Amino acid sequence: MLLVVIFATILPVWADADSNSDTNSDGDGVATGDSPTFQLPLEFLGTIGGDIELGLLVNTGNTEAHSVRIASQLVHELEYFRNRYELYGRVQRSKVPDPDTQHKDSVTTAKRYGITGQSNYKFLVGRQSLFGRGAYQYDMFGAFRVQSSLAVGYANRVYEMQTNYIDLETGPGFAHQRSNSGRVNTGLIWFLAFNMEQKIYKGSNFRQTFEGSVSLDGANSTFVSRSSITSQLFDKLSMRFSFTARHNSRPEGNLKTMDTETAASVVYTF
């Protein structure tokens, strides 16, 4: 991914001076409006925008537990490339009574983290692009302990107006999965994704993503849906309410096919 960024920075600038002088529209004549991005010192290095999300849950009394959740999304826009990076982590510790002594021991009851990186090469005309994507997730108590994938394919930003957009992506890939018992499955997949962000009103927006990794050899297929509403509190600080649903078509043993997570977090946007 770093090589892609480095390659992008040494590409010649082919856009003419007139298009560069219009800061209110992109190459397709679409208004960019109030896109909140950080301009790097050199113009050809592009712009960076994103957010950092932090959530904390503490239970006391009959149930004693604490949970920390952190997530971040970074988007790096260049003339020919759009790079996106996502990080996620959640850890929960709970005090569970020993059945013999009734003494409460602190144990880990949830541990999940993941990272995703994607680079889109933008064609000179229109909003179409080619993408390469890599993802890794570890889940101590999930349907699968480890899930990772690589995919390449075609993407199309079918709608864009200021900060609002809809992206569609699809292409072949390769996935590796390891269950809690140590069973390993590796095979070909077909990846598809839907990404949407829509401004609701000033200071608030709705984001919806859907990703699917369909196994081409009859093994486990994974589908992930994330919905969130972000509302600005003041300046760059916001509150986010999110719901995530993860479906595994063939979990091991008696494990459930669906895992969900509902969260409220504080978000810093840059």
C-alpha positions as CSV (number, residue, x, y, z in Angstrom):
1,M,0.0,0.0,0.0
2,L,2.9,2.4,0.8
3,L,4.4,1.6,-2.6
4,V,1.1,2.7,-4.2
5,V,1.2,6.0,-2.4
6,I,4.9,6.6,-3.3
7,F,4.2,5.8,-6.9
8,A,1.2,8.2,-6.9
9,T,3.4,11.1,-5.6
10,I,5.8,10.8,-8.5
11,L,3.2,10.7,-11.2
12,P,3.2,13.8,-13.5
13,V,0.4,16.3,-13.1
14,W,-1.7,16.1,-16.3
15,A,-4.6,18.2,-15.2
16,D,-4.6,21.7,-16.8
17,A,-4.3,24.9,-14.8
18,D,-8.0,25.8,-15.3
19,S,-9.3,22.8,-13.6
20,N,-6.9,23.3,-10.7
21,S,-8.1,26.8,-10.2
22,D,-11.8,25.7,-9.5
23,T,-11.8,24.7,-5.9
24,N,-15.6,24.2,-5.9
25,S,-15.8,21.2,-8.3
26,D,-14.0,17.9,-9.0
27,G,-12.8,16.6,-12.3
28,D,-16.4,15.7,-13.2
29,G,-17.8,19.1,-12.4
30,V,-19.3,17.9,-9.2
31,A,-19.2,20.4,-6.3
32,T,-16.9,19.4,-3.5
33,G,-18.4,22.0,-1.2
34,D,-17.3,21.8,2.4
35,S,-15.2,18.6,2.2
36,P,-13.4,18.6,5.6
37,T,-9.9,17.5,4.7
38,F,-6.4,18.4,5.7
39,Q,-4.2,19.8,2.9
40,L,-0.7,18.5,2.9
41,P,2.2,21.0,2.4
42,L,2.8,19.9,-1.2
43,E,-0.3,19.9,-3.4
44,F,0.7,16.7,-5.2
45,L,0.7,14.8,-1.9
46,G,-3.1,15.1,-1.8
47,T,-5.4,15.6,1.2
48,I,-6.1,13.5,4.3
49,G,-9.4,13.2,6.2
50,G,-10.8,10.8,8.7
51,D,-11.9,10.3,12.3
52,I,-11.0,8.6,15.5
53,E,-13.8,6.9,17.5
54,L,-13.6,6.0,21.2
55,G,-16.2,4.2,23.3
56,L,-16.1,3.1,27.0
57,L,-18.6,1.0,29.0
58,V,-18.3,0.4,32.7
59,N,-20.7,-1.9,34.7
60,T,-20.8,-2.1,38.5
61,G,-22.9,-3.9,41.1
62,N,-24.1,-7.4,40.4
63,T,-22.3,-7.3,37.1
64,E,-18.8,-5.9,37.1
65,A,-17.2,-5.4,33.7
66,H,-15.5,-2.7,31.6
67,S,-15.2,-2.5,27.9
68,V,-13.1,-0.2,25.6
69,R,-13.8,0.2,21.9
70,I,-11.7,2.2,19.4
71,A,-12.0,2.7,15.7
72,S,-10.5,4.9,13.1
73,Q,-10.9,5.6,9.4
74,L,-8.4,7.5,7.3
75,V,-8.9,8.5,3.6
76,H,-6.0,9.8,1.6
77,E,-7.1,11.5,-1.7
78,L,-4.5,11.9,-4.5
79,E,-5.0,12.9,-8.1
80,Y,-4.9,9.3,-9.4
81,F,-5.4,7.3,-6.1
82,R,-7.8,7.1,-3.3
83,N,-6.4,5.2,-0.3
84,R,-8.5,4.1,2.7
85,Y,-7.4,2.6,5.9
86,E,-9.6,1.3,8.8
87,L,-8.6,0.2,12.3
88,Y,-10.9,-1.4,14.9
89,G,-10.4,-2.9,18.3
90,R,-12.5,-3.9,21.3
91,V,-11.6,-5.5,24.6
92,Q,-13.9,-6.4,27.5
93,R,-12.9,-7.6,30.9
94,S,-15.5,-9.0,33.3
95,K,-15.4,-10.3,36.9
96,V,-16.8,-13.8,36.9
97,P,-17.4,-15.7,40.3
98,D,-15.6,-19.0,40.7
99,P,-18.2,-21.8,41.2
100,D,-16.4,-23.3,44.1
101,T,-15.0,-20.3,46.1
102,Q,-17.4,-17.6,44.7
103,H,-14.3,-15.4,44.5
104,K,-14.6,-13.1,41.4
105,D,-11.8,-13.3,38.9
106,S,-11.2,-10.8,36.1
107,V,-11.3,-12.6,32.8
108,T,-11.4,-11.4,29.2
109,T,-14.9,-11.9,27.8
110,A,-14.4,-10.1,24.5
111,K,-11.4,-9.4,22.3
112,R,-11.6,-8.4,18.7
113,Y,-9.4,-6.2,16.4
114,G,-9.0,-5.8,12.7
115,I,-7.3,-3.7,10.0
116,T,-8.3,-3.0,6.4
117,G,-6.4,-1.2,3.7
118,Q,-7.6,-0.4,0.2
119,S,-6.2,1.6,-2.7
120,N,-8.3,2.7,-5.7
121,Y,-6.7,3.8,-9.0
122,K,-9.0,6.5,-10.5
123,F,-9.4,6.6,-14.2
124,L,-8.9,10.0,-15.8
125,V,-12.5,10.2,-17.0
126,G,-15.5,9.6,-14.8
127,R,-15.7,8.1,-11.3
128,Q,-14.7,4.6,-12.1
129,S,-11.6,3.0,-10.6
130,L,-9.7,-0.3,-10.0
131,F,-9.1,-1.3,-6.4
132,G,-6.8,-3.6,-4.4
133,R,-7.9,-4.5,-0.9
134,G,-6.5,-6.4,2.1
135,A,-8.3,-7.2,5.4
136,Y,-7.4,-9.0,8.7
137,Q,-9.6,-9.7,11.7
138,Y,-8.9,-11.5,15.0
139,D,-11.9,-12.5,17.2
140,M,-11.2,-14.5,20.3
141,F,-14.8,-15.5,20.9
142,G,-16.3,-15.2,17.4
143,A,-17.4,-17.8,14.9
144,F,-13.8,-17.7,13.5
145,R,-10.6,-16.9,15.4
146,V,-8.9,-15.4,12.3
147,Q,-10.3,-14.1,9.0
148,S,-8.2,-12.5,6.3
149,S,-8.7,-11.7,2.7
150,L,-7.2,-10.1,-0.4
151,A,-9.3,-8.8,-3.3
152,V,-9.0,-6.8,-6.5
153,G,-11.6,-5.5,-8.8
154,Y,-13.7,-2.7,-10.3
155,A,-15.3,0.2,-8.4
156,N,-17.7,2.9,-9.4
157,R,-18.7,6.0,-7.5
158,V,-22.2,6.1,-8.9
159,Y,-23.2,9.3,-7.0
160,E,-21.2,12.2,-5.5
161,M,-22.4,15.6,-4.4
162,Q,-20.3,17.6,-2.0
163,T,-19.6,15.2,1.0
164,N,-22.3,12.7,-0.1
165,Y,-21.4,9.7,-2.2
166,I,-22.3,6.1,-3.1
167,D,-19.6,3.6,-4.0
168,L,-20.1,0.1,-5.5
169,E,-17.2,-2.4,-5.7
170,T,-16.8,-6.0,-6.9
171,G,-14.1,-8.4,-7.8
172,P,-12.4,-11.8,-7.2
173,G,-10.2,-12.5,-4.2
174,F,-8.6,-15.0,-1.9
175,A,-9.6,-15.7,1.8
176,H,-8.0,-17.5,4.8
177,Q,-10.0,-18.5,7.9
178,R,-9.1,-20.3,11.1
179,S,-11.7,-21.5,13.6
180,N,-11.3,-21.6,17.4
181,S,-10.5,-25.3,17.2
182,G,-7.7,-24.6,14.7
183,R,-9.4,-25.8,11.6
184,V,-8.1,-23.9,8.6
185,N,-9.9,-23.1,5.3
186,T,-8.3,-21.2,2.4
187,G,-10.0,-20.6,-1.0
188,L,-11.3,-18.3,-3.6
189,I,-14.0,-15.7,-2.9
190,W,-16.0,-13.1,-4.8
191,F,-15.9,-9.7,-3.0
192,L,-18.7,-7.1,-3.2
193,A,-19.2,-3.9,-1.3
194,F,-21.6,-1.0,-1.0
195,N,-20.5,2.3,0.7
196,M,-22.7,5.3,1.3
197,E,-22.5,8.5,3.2
198,Q,-25.3,11.1,3.3
199,K,-25.5,14.4,5.1
200,I,-28.8,14.5,7.1
201,Y,-28.6,18.1,8.2
202,K,-25.9,20.5,9.2
203,G,-23.4,18.8,11.5
204,S,-25.0,15.3,11.2
205,N,-24.6,12.5,8.6
206,F,-25.5,8.9,8.0
207,R,-23.0,6.2,6.9
208,Q,-23.9,2.7,5.6
209,T,-21.4,0.1,4.5
210,F,-21.9,-3.5,3.4
211,E,-19.2,-6.0,2.5
212,G,-19.6,-9.6,1.4
213,S,-17.0,-12.3,0.8
214,V,-18.8,-15.1,-1.0
215,S,-16.9,-18.4,-1.0
216,L,-16.5,-19.9,-4.4
217,D,-15.8,-23.4,-3.1
218,G,-18.7,-23.9,-0.8
219,A,-16.9,-22.9,2.4
220,N,-17.9,-20.1,4.9
221,S,-19.1,-16.8,3.4
222,T,-18.9,-13.6,5.4
223,F,-21.2,-10.6,5.2
224,V,-20.8,-7.4,7.3
225,S,-23.2,-4.5,7.6
226,R,-22.3,-1.3,9.5
227,S,-24.8,1.6,10.0
228,S,-24.0,4.8,11.9
229,I,-25.3,8.2,12.6
230,T,-22.8,10.9,13.6
231,S,-23.9,14.2,15.1
232,Q,-21.6,17.1,15.8
233,L,-21.3,18.3,19.4
234,F,-19.0,21.3,18.8
235,D,-16.1,22.0,16.4
236,K,-14.4,18.6,15.5
237,L,-16.0,16.6,18.3
238,S,-19.1,14.5,17.6
239,M,-21.2,11.7,19.0
240,R,-21.7,8.5,17.0
241,F,-24.3,5.8,17.3
242,S,-23.6,2.6,15.3
243,F,-24.9,-0.9,14.7
244,T,-22.8,-3.6,13.2
245,A,-24.0,-7.1,12.1
246,R,-21.6,-9.8,11.0
247,H,-23.0,-13.0,9.4
248,N,-21.0,-16.2,8.9
249,S,-22.8,-18.8,6.7
250,R,-21.0,-21.9,8.1
251,P,-19.8,-21.4,11.7
252,E,-18.2,-24.3,13.6
253,G,-20.2,-26.4,16.0
254,N,-23.2,-24.8,17.6
255,L,-22.0,-21.3,17.2
256,K,-24.5,-18.7,15.9
257,T,-24.3,-17.4,12.4
258,M,-25.0,-13.8,13.4
259,D,-23.0,-11.4,15.7
260,T,-24.2,-7.9,16.4
261,E,-22.8,-4.9,18.2
262,T,-24.6,-1.6,19.2
263,A,-22.3,1.2,20.3
264,A,-22.3,4.9,21.3
265,S,-18.9,6.6,20.9
266,V,-17.2,10.0,20.9
267,V,-15.6,10.9,17.6
268,Y,-12.8,13.3,16.7
269,T,-12.9,14.3,13.0
270,F,-9.9,15.8,11.2
